[in-house]
């Protein structure tokens, strides 16, 4: 036995590992898992992006023992890829109001966002920004020393009737990076426990209570059980279901797949945002900040074509509208050189502004597109970017077991993997970092309240690791003819083509059949590496299983929703249909296929109207 300074309670050291025991309590035995691989913490957070680390920080500062599991090292989390800014109505440079931000988010969601949740988020936005500032985030500054803000698409003055408003708080074009690193520093300062490179595989649910998660140690191999009074998922999105995407390789639907496998529903999974400006053929993000600073979108004829599609807002229309406009240019033969790309032109901004405000954009364009935006336009195309749907939660980030009102006690979710529905059918730029920060903080505070009244760990079922153990053993022992990398490529190529910016019944039905075939072929995979130490083949095979399960729900939901709304655009079902589809979709995985149910959209102030820009 030994005492480990900086952590609550007594810790037991076994095989050179420090294990939390909560006042020297004996650890539980679990079938198929070494005793020293069973860990107990008051709270376990899965995911180390903004939502996960903000939640962990709140819990640790309140004096509770919290651990963060992450598939990658924390500062490699995907939140760091966000470039342009984080939204808050600070009015540092010109008039702005929280009510305007509220309306813009509701309208941007195509009126599918829950207005109680949206209002709460935008009202807490300035407080979160000021807290970040006090943590030491190096925001860009105005000459007066205030936080610099820039224009972003869909953020407009005077309830959408005015010009764009400066609302995106920025740190050049590396905003997500500096927020992530600042939170990491704070977590280290306060002694948050990190388990880096642990791959969560299954939830532990007993009755109507979540008791933790089971994970695979990617570096050393081995199944680990994390027993917790409170569990929070902050596992990010699933952009890797698409061939061309801004998402990191780690975004493979792990969290939402675990929830689906546990028999819980997912919400609004048909809504997947395509960012208008990814580097052509690669998808690497070219931030909306480039257009916020004044960049133009140009077709093969040299035209600023957004004048045809959103004449009032031009390049600062919401992302779903610009993505469809670009794709229409492709279809009608006005892509550059007949290819699937248009130009993002920054040359008129001048070298000084590009170097000061968009240094990372310039670096990415030079490295991955072979052009210097000071001298040449950047070739871009729409790229899979953000998941509006996910794990259903209430406004306190509590996971809803029935998708509506019943809390799965002991479980929370925040960030992109969750659906409190502040984004509805389409997310406004810079609201993602805000969502992750506000709801990460809210989840942490709600967990603290819960831990304050829950004294004891509920006992673990002896077989709680069985699902994860079986998953790993099946992949390691599988000896069929199929290679996971080939199946993944088929999935990604077809998802981008058949379930992308534009959709129709014929393409979606074809995609659904492809997924069902891939799921059958997945049962006959094999991997070359059968070892347990840093086996990336094993990890990628498990990730593919998650992607296939979640892709089925995305496509089934897209087939089911027979209307056009936000990022979901059915060319065979023109127009938004509020009479039949002003409601959230809930989807369960059953033996008979995907089962759907619905719940109403929360409308408090803004009645749905025609969405024009």
Phi, psi and omega in degrees: 000153179199162180255129180249108185297142178100350178238149182286138174085186180265147181239143178255131180258118178230127181051045177065020176245135176270126185237125180292137183231357179055086179059044174063024179293144179293141178284151179281147172270143180227134180300132175080005182231132177300142183303321182285358174259013174254118185244144177237130176219150176304315181223143175237126177253130178255109183116135186238032171279199182300314182297313183295313183287327177295318177298314181299319181297316179298319182291316182293320180295335178277357175097010180261157181276116183233141176237145178243120174265135180214137182290334178236169175299141189311317183284000172262004180299155191291341176304330181292347180277346180293136191247311200283323182163179177230128190282138171193136181278074181274334182058042180286332186241339179198171184300136175204158181217148177302324180296325177294317178298319177302308181297314181301321180291319178296312180295318179300327180285002187057036174065021175261348178288145178282120191288335175293318180291321180295314181298319178299316182297312184289331177287329179275350183303307181300324180296320178294319179298316180294325177293318175302317180300318180289336174288338180114015178299127182278070177297151168296152188235149171283168177303335179275357179093004178280165177294129179287141176231147181232168177286149173214156184299134175084355177264113195225151177285156166055055177051046173081003184260356182249201179275170176304152183241146178281105186226345185272104177291131195229155168231083190050235175239036178231037189298311179300322180299311184287326176296314182298314182292325178293317177296320178301315179300318180294320178296319177295317180303317184271356175085031175295136181275125178248136169249090183280144180061049169244130186255106180293135186239331181202153174274154171252109181235126177236112185067238180248030182231137173268130185247005179136200182221163174243136186222162177253131176282106185292328184282309187258347187081158177113144178275135177236139176253130178246104183270126186217152171284328180226134179235132179233125175269129173220055194268002175079195189262200187219039181298340181287003170287347183244145183296311180258114186208152173280347191285148176292165182294344181279347186275079188239030171069023187299311183296311182293329177293321178297321178296315179299316180296332181280002178088014179263159181275163169242153186242135170053042184288347179288346186265101178238124183275136171255120177287136184294331192236081167256151178302131186307135177073346182245326177088354181303133189296129165249107193306148171300342176303330179297322176280329176297330177275355175119013179293151180253149169257126188234134176267188185295338179270004181080016183267142167279087194290344180296344177299331180282332190256325180215073189299332181281321186255344178051235183288355179253026168286164177299161189296321182297322180292317180292320178300316179293325179296316179297316181295324177297322176299320177298308185300323182270011170083020181250020171290157182298121181062024182078003181268172177277070172198153168234177183256138167258112188256117179247001190302325182289347179287334180090152185299319185297314181292319179298315181293326182279314188265333187229048184294321181289323177301315179299316181297316180296318180297320181291320184282321190251343176245350178071025179229146173262113186298348174292329186245336186222150174287158182262128176285125184226162172206159179301145186219137179305130193227309192216148182253108178288329180274181178158212183282121183293132178224165171269185185289350174261012176072016177282131182289133184261113185296329178256005181079355187238299186216342186274115181282133168280097189304135179090004182230136178229163174212145182208157180086203188294332181288343185262159175228085168278350178067058168268350182251342178057237184267351181197132181266136171285144175302145181074358174275351180285312177298325178293312178305309182299319183288309181299313185279334170298314178296316181295319178299315180300316180294321180291324177296320178301316178299319180294314181294335181292340182244350179257111187268325190248151170283132173283144187297143177280140169295142181300330184261022188295340181262001188302315182300315180292318178299315180297320178302309184294314181297322180298314181295316182295328184263351182297140184219042179271186184271351189270139177260126181305323182297324179289320179294320179298319180295320178297315179301309185295316180301314185284326177298319180293322183279321191255345181225048188252228184297314174247146183224156172206165186300318182298312181294319182293321177296318177298318180295319180298319178295322178297317180296316179298322177294318179295324177297322176293316180295329179299331178291350181239036180277170166211153173238147183286320184273117181256008182282175180247350183268118181040057182269094181289334176296317177298312181300314183293327177292319177294320178299320179299320177301319178295315181299319182295320180294316183285323177300325178299320180290320178301310184290318178299319178295322179293324176292322185289324185272101186265066177201175170252125178204122177057231183283349178264109188233101180269109181293339179268359177227068188296143174091151174280136185242084182292333182297320184254337191233015172279070183198157178273145176266135171244133185230132175244150172268123178232171178296334180272357182123198181278128178255137183245148168217178186217160172215153185288154172282139178277113180244117183248327188224316187257112180286137180307138180220172177296133185264105181233150177224000000 
